[in-house]
Every structure is written in C-alpha cells, then in structure tokens.
C-alpha cells in the first residue's frame, strides 16, 4: 500500500512550480527527480509514480555501472538508462510509458549481449567490434514481429547515436541498418455515416456521448481527453496541455468550445470532480483503459472498424473539407509536423477540384 505524506501525496512527492510557473507534482528520492502529470492518485498518475520508483531502483543499480567494463554493451546501456541529475542521457526526459518500453527492450538487449565489447583500442585508434553487419543480423532475427522489430531498432539507434555524440563510442553501429517496413494506413478515419450511427446508439446525456463529443469536437488524443475537466474551460475556451506531440514536445492549445460540445457537457450529469470522464469506480481513466472502454461503445454502436483515435482524424478531415489550412487544423489538433495534416488538406482539395471539374463538364454539355 502506498503511503501518504503530509501533503496528501504519495511518498517522495510534493507540489512544486516548474520553470514555466506551472504547479506540478514532483517526485524526488535521493538524487533522482522527475515531474508527474495528471490528477494525484489517478490510475495514470500512479502508473507514472510506479515508473518513478523503478527509476530510483535503476539509479541505485547504475551506481554499480562504474564497475562495468567500459566500452561494453552493458556499460552503454547502463549509462543511457541513468536518470540521475548528472546524466546527459535523453532517456530521462521521455514520458513514463516510453521509459518503460525502452527499458524493457534495452534490458533484454543487455541480457543477451551485455558482455560484448562495442569497440577496442588499437594504438591510438578505436576500432568498432559491434559492427553494422552484426546489428543487421540482430534486427533481421526479429523480422517475424515487424512492430517489435521497429521498436527495437528505434530504441537501440537512439542509444547508440547518443553514445557516439557523447564520445563513448567511435561510430554508430546502427547506421545503415534497415528493417522490414510495416505497411499500414494507421487508424481508420470515421466516416459521417459512422459518426451518425454512433450518435444514434449513444444519445445526449450519456457518458458515452460525452466521451464521443470530447474526441470529435476537440480533435485530441485519448490521453489528453481523459485529463479534461470543467476547470479547463474558461469563457468557452478549452485549454489543453498536450502530453505528447509528433515532435515529442508538449503543446499548449486554446480551443473554442463548439456549441454542440457545450450542449452535450451541460446535458450530461456531472460524475467527476477534476475530469469529465471517470470509471465506474469514480476514478479518472488511464488512456489504455479509456481506449478499451470506448472500443466496447463502438462495437455496441455497430462501428467495429473504428476507434477513439479515428475520431481525431475525422476532426482533421472535417476541418480540411470546409477549407481550413494545414496551420489552422494544427492549431486545433496540436500536430507538431504538418505532414499528416497536409494529407487531409490535399485530399479535400482533390475532392473539391473533382466536383468543380464534373460541374464544368455538365455546363459544357458533355
């Protein structure tokens, strides 16, 4: 059972103001420190807290990293996973879930290849022993699971690039290493028919309708929707501090509340204090938990091929079809890269141009 401190927060946590003047919960134990986001004691918050505790253990383990053989895979992994204040590793700045995923990948990599020297010194020259060919064979061995293969290569590549920039190794052994490309169109965008079908199955006043409206009329990810609450709306403007963007940075958005969203919020009985949406136990949803719950709502509405993230894409599609520019759409969705947004605007332009072209054919008597 997690103990509470005098502030009513979990052990090692306290309220602090970050460099932007924002009040946040800070986790600090010894030399390990990190900020936790979300509502204290919520499922998402406690997941981050658990990851922070793991970070303390990792830091304690990394104290012994000085005794590892320099230049080995074991030493490079230990240095990269080091979350102490003195560490220059970018790993400690990533989100808690990203840390968990990457740590698992690298711990498995270290378990199998930990004692392998990455390079050796010959005279005044450092010669790589862990070569591109070696890494390519490791990546190829994961070809039967393309997504795992992609995550593995992205993780070890980030580690070795950092190690090379830090002067820990002479070269990047993942340079030029390729993987099996996964062909996917991503999450399916909701059609207007599917939107109407869901709305008919889950009428105004239900929690399902509110969740649907928050996704559709804000264009946000499920991880940001689950954190939204009445306190985020002022003068009919919704403030969103995104936890993740395409560029990896946080984005601050101010989105006017759509009249339909306002109507649905007002018509839905309040069940949460700090968040609009809560579980049947009265606690805020985690992003995965919300996704699973919303999946059942889609199935019940006869929309088995779409998901919560597909509504974010539907918002972008709608905005593009009424003539919004890529920058206008990004101001709502918070995309750091315009490449995904431009895909919607180009599709909308083609649709409009096709209509105009056929209209001209008809006018011309063809």
C-alpha positions in Angstrom: 0.0 0.0 0.0 1.4 3.4 -1.0 1.9 5.7 2.0 0.7 9.3 2.0 2.9 12.2 3.2 1.8 15.4 4.9 0.7 17.0 1.6 -1.7 14.1 1.0 0.5 12.9 -1.9 2.3 9.6 -2.3 5.6 9.1 -0.6 8.5 11.1 -2.1 6.1 13.5 -3.9 5.5 17.2 -3.3 3.9 20.2 -5.0 6.4 22.4 -6.9 6.3 25.1 -9.6 8.2 24.3 -12.7 10.3 26.8 -14.8 7.1 27.9 -16.6 5.4 28.8 -13.3 3.0 25.8 -13.5 2.1 24.0 -10.3 3.1 20.3 -10.7 3.8 17.3 -8.6 7.5 16.5 -8.3 8.9 13.1 -7.3 12.2 13.2 -5.6 14.2 10.5 -3.9 17.9 11.0 -3.3 19.4 12.3 -6.5 16.6 11.0 -8.7 13.9 13.6 -9.5 11.1 13.8 -12.1 7.7 15.5 -12.6 4.4 13.6 -12.6 1.4 14.7 -14.6 -2.3 14.2 -14.2 -4.5 14.1 -11.1 -2.8 12.7 -8.0 -3.8 9.2 -7.1 -5.5 8.6 -10.5 -4.6 5.5 -12.4 -2.4 7.4 -14.9 -0.6 9.3 -12.1 0.1 6.1 -10.2 1.5 4.4 -13.3 4.0 7.3 -13.6 4.7 7.1 -9.8 5.4 3.4 -10.2 7.8 4.2 -13.1 9.5 6.8 -11.0 10.0 4.2 -8.2 11.6 2.0 -10.9 13.8 4.9 -11.9 15.1 5.1 -8.3 15.9 1.4 -8.4 17.6 1.8 -11.8 19.6 4.7 -10.4 20.7 2.6 -7.5 21.7 -0.2 -9.9 23.5 2.3 -12.1 25.7 3.3 -9.2 27.4 -0.1 -9.9 27.7 0.8 -13.6 31.0 2.3 -12.8 32.3 -1.2 -12.2 31.1 -2.5 -15.6 33.7 -2.9 -18.3 34.0 0.4 -20.2 33.1 0.1 -23.8 30.8 -2.9 -23.5 27.1 -3.1 -24.4 26.4 -3.4 -20.7 28.2 -0.1 -19.9 26.5 1.8 -22.7 23.0 0.6 -21.7 23.7 1.4 -18.1 24.8 4.9 -19.0 21.8 5.5 -21.3 19.3 4.3 -18.7 20.9 6.5 -16.0 18.2 9.0 -14.8 20.4 10.8 -12.2 20.6 14.7 -12.5 24.2 14.4 -13.7 23.3 12.1 -16.6 23.2 13.7 -20.1 21.1 10.8 -21.4 17.9 12.0 -23.2 16.2 8.8 -21.8 15.3 10.6 -18.5 13.3 13.3 -20.3 11.0 10.8 -22.1 7.4 10.0 -20.9 7.0 7.4 -18.3 5.4 4.9 -20.7 8.2 5.4 -23.2 10.8 4.8 -20.5 9.1 1.6 -19.5 9.0 0.3 -23.1 12.6 1.3 -23.9 13.9 0.0 -20.6 12.4 -3.4 -21.3 13.9 -3.5 -24.8 17.4 -2.5 -23.6 17.4 -4.8 -20.6 16.7 -7.7 -22.9 19.4 -6.5 -25.3 21.8 -6.2 -22.4 20.9 -9.6 -21.0 21.8 -11.2 -24.4 24.8 -9.0 -25.4 25.9 -7.2 -22.2 29.4 -8.5 -22.1 30.1 -7.9 -25.8 32.7 -5.1 -26.4 31.4 -2.4 -28.6 34.9 -1.3 -29.6 38.6 -1.9 -28.8 41.6 0.5 -28.9 44.4 -0.4 -31.2 47.3 2.0 -30.6 45.7 5.4 -30.8 42.7 4.2 -32.9 39.4 2.9 -31.7 38.1 0.0 -33.8 34.4 -1.0 -33.7 33.7 -4.6 -32.8 30.0 -4.3 -32.8 29.5 -3.7 -36.5 26.7 -2.7 -38.7 26.5 -6.3 -40.1 26.2 -7.6 -36.5 23.3 -5.2 -35.7 21.6 -6.0 -39.0 21.6 -9.7 -38.1 20.0 -8.9 -34.7 17.4 -6.8 -36.4 16.7 -9.5 -39.0 16.2 -12.0 -36.3 13.1 -10.1 -35.3 11.5 -10.0 -38.8 8.6 -12.2 -37.8 7.3 -9.4 -35.5 7.7 -6.2 -37.6 6.4 -3.8 -35.0 8.7 -5.2 -32.3 11.5 -5.1 -34.8 10.8 -1.4 -35.5 10.6 -0.5 -31.8 13.9 -2.4 -31.1 15.8 -0.7 -33.9 14.4 2.8 -33.0 15.4 2.2 -29.3 19.0 0.9 -29.8 19.6 3.5 -32.6 18.6 6.3 -30.2 21.0 4.9 -27.6 24.0 4.4 -29.9 23.6 7.9 -31.5 23.6 9.4 -28.1 26.7 7.4 -27.1 28.5 8.4 -30.3 27.7 12.2 -29.7 29.0 11.8 -26.1 32.2 10.3 -27.3 31.5 7.0 -25.6 31.9 5.0 -28.9 33.7 6.0 -32.1 30.9 5.1 -34.5 27.1 4.3 -34.6 26.7 0.5 -35.3 23.1 1.0 -36.4 24.0 3.4 -39.2 22.6 2.0 -42.4 20.8 -0.9 -40.6 17.3 -1.4 -42.2 14.2 -3.2 -41.0 11.1 -4.8 -42.5 8.7 -2.0 -43.4 5.2 -2.4 -41.9 2.6 -1.3 -44.5 -0.3 0.2 -42.7 -2.7 3.1 -43.2 -3.0 3.6 -39.5 -6.2 4.2 -37.6 -9.2 4.4 -39.8 -10.9 7.8 -40.1 -14.5 7.9 -39.1 -17.0 8.5 -42.0 -20.0 10.7 -41.5 -22.2 7.6 -41.6 -20.3 6.0 -38.7 -20.5 9.3 -36.8 -24.3 9.4 -37.2 -24.6 5.7 -36.3 -22.6 6.1 -33.0 -24.6 9.3 -32.1 -27.9 7.4 -32.6 -26.8 4.5 -30.4 -25.5 6.7 -27.6 -27.8 9.7 -27.1 -27.1 13.0 -25.4 -26.9 12.8 -21.7 -24.9 9.6 -21.6 -21.3 9.3 -20.6 -20.7 7.6 -24.0 -22.0 10.6 -25.9 -19.8 13.0 -23.8 -16.7 10.9 -24.5 -17.6 10.8 -28.2 -18.1 14.6 -28.3 -14.9 15.4 -26.4 -13.0 13.4 -29.0 -14.8 14.7 -32.1 -15.1 18.4 -31.2 -11.6 18.9 -29.8 -9.5 16.6 -32.1 -7.4 15.4 -29.2 -5.8 12.1 -28.4 -7.4 9.9 -25.8 -4.5 10.5 -23.4 -5.5 14.2 -23.4 -9.2 13.7 -23.4 -9.1 11.7 -20.2 -7.5 14.6 -18.4 -10.1 17.2 -19.4 -12.3 18.7 -16.8 -14.6 21.7 -16.0 -11.6 23.7 -14.7 -10.0 23.6 -18.2 -12.9 25.6 -19.8 -12.9 29.4 -19.2 -15.2 31.8 -21.2 -16.0 28.9 -23.6 -12.3 28.2 -24.4 -10.9 24.8 -23.6 -7.2 24.8 -22.6 -5.3 21.7 -23.4 -1.7 21.0 -22.5 -0.9 18.0 -24.6 1.2 15.3 -23.0 2.7 14.2 -26.3 3.1 15.6 -29.8 4.6 14.4 -33.0 7.8 16.3 -32.2 8.0 14.8 -28.7 7.3 18.2 -27.1 4.3 19.4 -25.1 1.9 21.7 -26.9 -0.3 24.3 -25.3 -3.7 24.7 -27.1 -6.6 27.0 -26.6 -9.7 25.6 -28.5 -13.0 27.4 -28.6 -15.8 25.1 -27.3 -18.1 24.0 -30.1 -21.8 24.8 -29.4 -22.7 21.1 -29.7 -20.0 20.1 -27.3 -21.2 22.7 -24.9 -24.7 21.4 -25.2 -23.6 17.8 -24.5 -21.5 18.8 -21.5 -24.4 20.7 -20.0 -26.8 17.8 -20.6 -24.6 15.2 -19.0 -24.9 14.6 -15.3 -21.5 15.5 -13.6 -19.8 12.4 -12.2 -16.2 13.6 -12.0 -14.7 16.4 -10.0 -11.5 17.1 -11.9 -12.2 15.2 -15.0 -15.3 14.9 -17.2 -14.9 11.2 -17.5 -14.4 8.7 -14.7 -14.6 4.9 -14.4 -17.4 3.1 -12.6 -15.2 3.3 -9.5 -15.2 7.1 -9.7 -11.6 7.5 -10.8 -10.1 9.1 -13.9 -9.5 6.8 -16.8 -6.0 5.8 -18.0 -5.5 6.2 -21.7 -5.4 2.5 -22.4 -8.4 1.9 -20.1 -10.4 4.6 -21.9 -9.4 3.1 -25.2 -10.7 -0.4 -24.2 -14.0 1.1 -22.8 -14.5 3.2 -26.0 -13.9 0.1 -28.1 -16.9 -1.6 -26.5 -19.0 1.5 -27.2 -18.0 1.4 -30.9 -18.9 -2.3 -31.1 -22.2 -1.7 -29.5 -23.0 1.1 -32.0 -22.2 -1.2 -35.0 -18.9 0.6 -35.7 -16.3 -2.3 -35.3 -13.7 -0.9 -37.6 -13.1 2.5 -36.0 -11.6 3.7 -32.7 -11.1 6.7 -30.5 -8.0 7.9 -32.4 -10.0 7.7 -35.7 -12.2 10.5 -34.4 -9.2 12.7 -34.1 -8.6 12.0 -37.8 -12.2 12.7 -38.5 -11.9 16.1 -36.9 -8.9 16.9 -39.2 -10.9 15.6 -42.2 -13.9 17.8 -41.5 -11.7 20.9 -41.0 -9.9 20.2 -44.3 -13.2 19.7 -46.2 -14.5 23.1 -45.1 -11.4 24.8 -46.4 -9.2 25.1 -43.3 -5.5 25.4 -43.9 -2.9 23.0 -42.5 -1.8 25.5 -40.0 -5.4 26.2 -38.9 -6.0 22.4 -38.4 -2.8 22.0 -36.5 -3.9 24.8 -34.2 -6.7 22.5 -33.1 -5.1 19.1 -33.2 -1.7 20.2 -32.0 0.3 18.4 -34.6 4.0 19.5 -34.5 4.6 18.2 -38.0 2.3 19.4 -40.8 2.9 16.4 -43.0 0.0 14.4 -41.6 -2.3 17.4 -41.6 -1.4 18.3 -45.2 -2.5 14.8 -46.3 -6.1 15.8 -45.2 -6.0 19.2 -46.9 -4.7 17.6 -50.2 -7.5 15.0 -50.1 -10.1 17.7 -49.5 -8.7 19.8 -52.4 -8.8 16.9 -54.8 -12.4 16.2 -53.7 -13.4 19.9 -54.3 -11.5 20.1 -57.6 -13.2 16.9 -58.8 -16.6 18.3 -58.1 -15.7 21.5 -60.0 -14.4 19.5 -62.9 -17.5 17.5 -63.3 -19.7 20.6 -63.0 -17.8 22.2 -65.9 -18.3 19.1 -68.0 -22.0 19.3 -67.4 -22.1 23.1 -68.1 -20.2 22.4 -71.3 -22.8 19.9 -72.4 -20.6 16.9 -72.3 
